Amino acid sequence: SQTIHQWPATLVQPVGSPLSLECTVEGTSNPNLYWYRQAAGRGLQLLFYSVGIGQISSEVPQNLSASRPQDRQFILSSKKLLLSDSGFYLCAWSETGYGNTIYFGEGSWLTVV
Amino acid sequence: GEDVEQSLFLSVREGDSSVINCTYTDSSSTYLYWYKQEPGAGLQLLTYIFSNMDMKQDQRLTVLLNKKDKHLSLRIADTQTGDSAIYFCAEDILTGGGNKLTFGTGTQLKVEL
């Protein structure tokens, strides 16, 4: 069966520090991968999605970047965090193609202080 | 354009039925989803409906889709305290060969004794 892991689960970082959130998927190959953010009191916002290694699409202009160095690894990064980057970050995956269910990881709480 | 709207809160008594509503704007949506998020956790897929269906029933869950009005609802029969969570609807939009889900802001369901 397929599983998705993301870490760390909780992170408190000072403004201006770097960020790295990691996500890996097991039990499938060539998945579509996603990073979503859920800000406090707001809905989910798609940040990045990837349909293959090295292929990253950005949905919103922001202080974050994403990379996919391996087929089942998706990394969310920032060089310098802003207070507004605080939120709940969710990694997700789906099978390749259209109309497939998206499955989410357990999420990472980021607080920028 | 892409916009998914939900009411923010719903309070029901245990044993009653809950109805969570959602409206969306993109008529090209093929699948529509309901996800459940418990406090501090990731999202769990509850159910989904294909756009050529009007209704789907899965145990205590009933999904109704009015494609003409772009209105989706989730009915939970015999609501229990364990159903207390945030419920997100999402529409599936074709983009670049992969899924792109646009989520609503979520409806917080509170079940009272």
Interface residues (C-beta under 8 A of the other chain):
Chain A: N32 Y36 R42 G43 L44 Q45 L46 Y49 V51 S57 E59 L90 A92 S94 T96 G97 Y98 G99 N100 T101 I102 Y103 F104 G105 E106 G107 W109
Chain B: V4 T30 Y31 Y33 Y35 G40 A41 G42 L43 Q44 L45 Y48 F88 A90 D92 L94 T95 G96 G97 G98 N99 K100 L101 T102 F103 G104 T105 G106
